[in-house]
């Protein structure tokens, strides 16, 4: 199907990921897709591959990081699954 955008492996089982913004990316593994597309926690800098949390427009991997980075606003932690920010 195509060559992975991250590792450049030409793999017959590669796959496409279509983003909400309309971009199309080709990867040979979920690892490469996560490396390129997953957001980064604004506190500990790990890749957010689960739901994560959002506080005042900032993204964190977990409630602990959100509260550590912004103690005053940390109580506003909410699950963003199914919620469109716009």
C-alpha positions as CSV (number, residue, x, y, z in Angstrom):
1,X,0.0,0.0,0.0
2,X,2.7,2.5,0.8
3,X,5.8,3.7,2.6
4,X,5.6,4.6,6.3
5,X,6.0,8.4,6.8
6,X,8.0,7.8,10.1
7,X,10.4,4.9,9.5
8,X,10.3,4.8,5.6
9,X,9.6,1.1,5.7
10,X,7.9,0.0,2.4
11,X,5.4,-2.5,3.8
12,X,2.6,-4.4,2.1
13,X,0.4,-4.2,5.2
14,X,0.8,-0.4,5.8
15,X,-2.3,1.5,6.5
16,X,-3.7,5.0,6.2
17,X,-4.9,7.3,9.0
18,X,-7.3,10.1,8.1
19,X,-7.3,13.0,10.5
20,X,-10.2,15.3,11.4
21,X,-8.4,18.1,9.6
22,X,-8.5,16.1,6.4
23,X,-4.8,15.0,6.3
24,X,-4.0,11.4,5.2
25,X,-0.9,9.7,6.7
26,X,0.6,6.3,5.9
27,X,2.2,4.1,8.6
28,X,3.5,0.5,8.8
29,X,2.7,0.2,12.6
30,X,0.7,1.7,15.4
31,X,4.0,2.6,17.0
32,X,4.9,4.9,14.1
33,X,1.4,6.4,14.0
34,X,1.6,7.2,17.7
35,X,5.0,8.7,17.3
36,X,3.8,11.1,14.7
37,X,0.2,11.9,15.7
38,X,-0.3,11.5,19.5
39,X,-0.3,14.7,21.5
40,X,2.3,15.2,24.2
41,X,1.5,15.8,27.9
42,X,2.3,19.4,28.8
43,X,3.7,18.3,32.2
44,X,5.7,15.1,31.8
45,X,6.1,15.1,27.9
46,X,4.9,11.5,27.4
47,X,2.8,10.7,24.4
48,X,-0.9,10.7,25.2
49,X,-2.3,7.5,23.7
50,X,-5.3,7.2,26.0
51,X,-8.1,9.7,26.7
52,X,-5.9,12.1,28.6
53,X,-7.4,15.2,30.2
54,X,-7.8,18.8,29.3
55,X,-7.6,21.8,31.6
56,X,-8.0,25.3,30.4
57,X,-7.0,24.3,26.8
58,X,-3.9,22.4,28.0
59,X,-3.5,18.6,27.5
60,X,-2.2,16.1,30.0
61,X,-1.8,12.3,30.1
62,X,-3.5,12.0,33.5
63,X,-5.2,13.8,36.3
64,X,-2.0,13.8,38.4
65,X,-0.1,15.7,35.7
66,X,-2.9,18.1,35.2
67,X,-3.1,18.9,38.9
68,X,0.7,19.1,39.2
69,X,0.9,21.6,36.3
70,X,-2.1,23.7,37.2
71,X,-3.2,23.2,40.8
72,X,-5.6,26.2,40.7
73,X,-7.5,24.9,37.7
74,X,-6.9,21.2,38.2
75,X,-10.4,20.7,39.7
76,X,-11.8,21.4,36.2
77,X,-10.5,18.0,34.9
78,X,-13.1,16.4,32.6
79,X,-13.2,13.5,30.2
80,X,-13.2,14.8,26.7
81,X,-14.5,11.6,25.0
82,X,-17.3,12.5,22.6
83,X,-17.0,16.2,23.4
84,X,-16.0,18.5,20.5
85,X,-14.2,21.6,21.9
86,X,-15.7,24.0,19.3
